[in-house]
Each structure stands twice: as C-alpha cells, then as structure tokens.
Amino acid sequence: MKVLITGANGMVARAAKEYCEKIGDDVAALTRAELDIADEAAVQAAVAELRPDAILNLAAFTDVDGAEAQVEACNAANVAGVRNLALAAVEHGVRFVTVSTDYVFSGEKEGFYTEDDLPEPKGVYAVSKYEGELAAAEANPEAVIVRSGWIYGRGGTNFLSVMHRLLGEGKAIKAISDAFGTPTYGADLARRMRELAATDFTGVIHVTNAGEGTSYAGFAKKLAELGGFDSDLIEEVSGETLKRPAPRPRNSRLASVREVKSLGALPDWEDALARFLLSEK
Ligand SMILES: NC(=O)c1ccc[n+]([C@@H]2O[C@H](COP(=O)([O-])OP(=O)(O)OC[C@H]3O[C@@H](n4cnc5c(N)ncnc54)[C@H](OP(=O)(O)O)[C@@H]3O)[C@@H](O)[C@H]2O)c1
C-alpha cells in the first residue's frame, strides 16, 4: 500500500512510519515543514502528486495547555487541517484515517466511554479535536476517526513517555492518582491505524490497549515494577494541585463497541508497557 503520513516528526507518526515500512508499504512521511495540513492548496497538491492509497493523519496541535492561548493555531491544525485532508482524500479516492482524543468526553461518567457516548469536550484543544472529528465525517463520510488516549512511546515528550527516564535517573515524580485513562502504546496505535486503512470500516472507533486502565500513579507504579525502579520516588498527588490552564477529564477510559472483522483487541496495557520498556533499553 502507498501510505501518506502527516506530522512525520511526531511520536505516533514515527511509529507509523516504522511499522508501515516494516510491512513493505511505500511510505511518504511528511513533516510539518514539508506539508502544513492547514494549507488547503498544499494538501491538495501533495495528495494529487503522491496518489497514496491511504492517508494516516498524525499531524495535530497537541499542546493541551498551550492551546488555551493559541486558539487559532490549534484550530488551524486540528479542524481546518483535518478537513483539508478529508476532502482531498474523497476527491482522490484515498482511505483517510485520523486520530482524535479521549478528551472529547467530559470525564464525569463512571466506567468506560464507548463510541455511543456523547462527546462533551472542555477546553480549546478538546473542542478543536471534536470539531475535527465532525469536519472529517462531514467532508468524507468514509473517514475513519480513531479516538485514543494516554498515548506514550519512543521519542514522546508527554509525562507518560518520559516517566521511565526520570525514574531511571533517580528523580522524584509527582503522579496524579485521581485521573483515570486507558494507556495506549503509540506503536500499537500506529499498527491499528494501518490495519484499519486496509478495512472498509468507516466512522468513529476507540483504539486503546486493553485492560481496565489506570491512573497516572498506577501507570508510574507499574513502570517501577516492570523496570525495576524505586517506587518510593513516586509521590501521589491530586490533579487539582497542579493548577494547569486547560481542564482535563477526570475519567476518560475508552472501550470499543465497534467490531471490525479480522481485528481483535490490542494487547493489554501492561504487556504494551513492558514492550515499550524493552524497546527503550
Ligand atoms: N499523546 C497523547 O496522549 C494523545 C492522546 C489522545 C490523542 N492524541 C492524538 O494523537 C495524535 C498524535 O499525537 P502525538 O502524541 O504523536 O503528537 P506529537 O508528537 O505532538 O506530534 C504531532 C506532530 O504534528 C505536527 N504538526 C502540528 N501542526 C501541524 C500542521 N499544521 N501541519 C503538519 N504537521 C503539524 C507537529 O509538528 P511540530 O512539532 O513542528 O509542531 C508534530 O510533529 C494527535 O492527533 C493527538 O491529538 C494524542
């Protein structure tokens, strides 16, 4: 398959490039400097020239707190950018797979959010991602919108991705014990996006590693256990003590009620975390 990957310097994009190349795809992975997805003409030109079979959109404005003060830039990538790609995909008969977030939910539900739950995003980033979902579906009824959450992986700069390094260096960390999510290894998410591109699935689908999910503190403790780090370095705190600009859902654990022929659940999050740790050695 010929695959166009956007946002190629990003954490999940790099994992997608690696996976697609490994299975023998012809991959065009374009960085933001090579393709700004907010630039409609550039998107049209790139898709017309490259003629991919599938687009995996991994470009996004992902600074959740920064988005509160950069609404325009956030919407340019997360709404207009997604629409531009969805439209170009329709015009050229290309499969389009894009990623959204668990943050589209308010976090007030107990248990897991499924695709049947109603989004109620709070904060600029969350709203932009939901509007991106709506823009993708409107522009391209065959779009695949993958909602995922708590993603970590090689080269990632978010807390989940760097925790093991901090613990490995003997640094104390504060980990929130009252926010819950379903951790997702970027490499597993990337593989599933490529697999979805090869199906005829359309619409929204939740993709996370399997299991009951955990809190940031639970994730940190599992890391300490699997990696042989000192768990005394982990201080459990309440999310409220961190005073961050953007709101975050208290509980954004995702589960899927969509069935895609030939695709089972992703591995359990603890198994995924062990593989991530091994890959970092
Ligand atoms: N990380 C998580 O926990 C999480 C959770 C749920 C959903 N997601 C979603 O998962 C996807 C991948 O996330 P990630 O963690 O891999 O993000 P990331 O590492 O921040 O990568 C995003 C990439 O997109 C690029 N980008 C930004 N604006 C662009 C534009 N207008 N045109 C082209 N490229 C642009 C960025 O380039 P610059 O660095 O140059 O800005 C960056 O390389 C995103 O859609 C994100 O919203 C992430």
The ligand as an SDF file (V2000), in Angstrom:
LIG
                    3D

 48 52  0  0  0  0  0  0  0  0999 V2000
   -0.2830   11.9840   23.1710 N   0  0  0  0  0  0  0  0  0  0  0  0
   -1.4820   11.6700   23.6760 C   0  0  0  0  0  0  0  0  0  0  0  0
   -1.6140   11.2510   24.8310 O   0  0  0  0  0  0  0  0  0  0  0  0
   -2.7080   11.7600   22.8110 C   0  0  0  0  0  0  0  0  0  0  0  0
   -3.9270   11.3770   23.3640 C   0  0  0  0  0  0  0  0  0  0  0  0
   -5.0580   11.3640   22.5520 C   0  0  0  0  0  0  0  0  0  0  0  0
   -4.9590   11.7300   21.2200 C   0  0  0  0  0  0  0  0  0  0  0  0
   -3.7540   12.1450   20.7250 N   0  0  0  0  0  0  0  0  0  0  0  0
   -3.6930   12.4870   19.3080 C   0  0  0  0  0  0  0  0  0  0  0  0
   -2.7860   11.5990   18.6870 O   0  0  0  0  0  0  0  0  0  0  0  0
   -2.2210   12.2240   17.5300 C   0  0  0  0  0  0  0  0  0  0  0  0
   -0.7070   12.0440   17.5360 C   0  0  0  0  0  0  0  0  0  0  0  0
   -0.1980   12.6090   18.7310 O   0  0  0  0  0  0  0  0  0  0  0  0
    1.3520   12.6400   19.0800 P   0  0  0  0  0  0  0  0  0  0  0  0
    1.4420   12.4720   20.5560 O   0  0  0  0  0  0  0  0  0  0  0  0
    2.1080   11.7630   18.1530 O   0  0  0  0  0  0  0  0  0  0  0  0
    1.6670   14.1750   18.7670 O   0  0  0  0  0  0  0  0  0  0  0  0
    3.0740   14.9440   18.5840 P   0  0  0  0  0  0  0  0  0  0  0  0
    4.2030   14.0710   18.9870 O   0  0  0  0  0  0  0  0  0  0  0  0
    2.8850   16.2660   19.2520 O   0  0  0  0  0  0  0  0  0  0  0  0
    3.1360   15.1410   17.0120 O   0  0  0  0  0  0  0  0  0  0  0  0
    2.2940   15.9900   16.3070 C   0  0  0  0  0  0  0  0  0  0  0  0
    3.0450   16.4060   15.0680 C   0  0  0  0  0  0  0  0  0  0  0  0
    2.1500   17.1950   14.2630 O   0  0  0  0  0  0  0  0  0  0  0  0
    2.9080   18.2620   13.7320 C   0  0  0  0  0  0  0  0  0  0  0  0
    2.0220   19.3650   13.3400 N   0  0  0  0  0  0  0  0  0  0  0  0
    1.4360   20.3040   14.1040 C   0  0  0  0  0  0  0  0  0  0  0  0
    0.7150   21.1430   13.3370 N   0  0  0  0  0  0  0  0  0  0  0  0
    0.8730   20.7220   12.0570 C   0  0  0  0  0  0  0  0  0  0  0  0
    0.4050   21.1810   10.8100 C   0  0  0  0  0  0  0  0  0  0  0  0
   -0.3980   22.2640   10.7190 N   0  0  0  0  0  0  0  0  0  0  0  0
    0.7570   20.5140    9.6930 N   0  0  0  0  0  0  0  0  0  0  0  0
    1.5720   19.4240    9.7690 C   0  0  0  0  0  0  0  0  0  0  0  0
    2.0560   18.9560   10.9180 N   0  0  0  0  0  0  0  0  0  0  0  0
    1.7110   19.5930   12.0520 C   0  0  0  0  0  0  0  0  0  0  0  0
    3.8560   18.6540   14.8420 C   0  0  0  0  0  0  0  0  0  0  0  0
    4.9180   19.3980   14.3110 O   0  0  0  0  0  0  0  0  0  0  0  0
    5.6460   20.4960   15.2330 P   0  0  0  0  0  0  0  0  0  0  0  0
    6.3160   19.7220   16.3260 O   0  0  0  0  0  0  0  0  0  0  0  0
    6.5700   21.1550   14.2790 O   0  0  0  0  0  0  0  0  0  0  0  0
    4.5710   21.3870   15.7510 O   0  0  0  0  0  0  0  0  0  0  0  0
    4.2740   17.2800   15.3600 C   0  0  0  0  0  0  0  0  0  0  0  0
    5.3940   16.7930   14.6680 O   0  0  0  0  0  0  0  0  0  0  0  0
   -2.7150   13.6710   17.5910 C   0  0  0  0  0  0  0  0  0  0  0  0
   -3.8380   13.7920   16.7430 O   0  0  0  0  0  0  0  0  0  0  0  0
   -3.1570   13.8680   19.0220 C   0  0  0  0  0  0  0  0  0  0  0  0
   -4.1550   14.8580   19.1360 O   0  0  0  0  0  0  0  0  0  0  0  0
   -2.6220   12.1630   21.4940 C   0  0  0  0  0  0  0  0  0  0  0  0
  1  2  1  0
  2  3  2  0
  2  4  1  0
  4  5  1  0
  4 48  2  0
  5  6  2  0
  6  7  1  0
  7  8  2  0
  8  9  1  0
  8 48  1  0
  9 10  1  0
  9 46  1  0
 10 11  1  0
 11 12  1  0
 11 44  1  0
 12 13  1  0
 13 14  1  0
 14 15  2  0
 14 16  1  0
 14 17  1  0
 17 18  1  0
 18 19  2  0
 18 20  1  0
 18 21  1  0
 21 22  1  0
 22 23  1  0
 23 24  1  0
 23 42  1  0
 24 25  1  0
 25 26  1  0
 25 36  1  0
 26 27  1  0
 26 35  1  0
 27 28  2  0
 28 29  1  0
 29 30  1  0
 29 35  2  0
 30 31  1  0
 30 32  2  0
 32 33  1  0
 33 34  2  0
 34 35  1  0
 36 37  1  0
 36 42  1  0
 37 38  1  0
 38 39  2  0
 38 40  1  0
 38 41  1  0
 42 43  1  0
 44 45  1  0
 44 46  1  0
 46 47  1  0
M  CHG  2   8   1  16  -1
M  END
$$$$
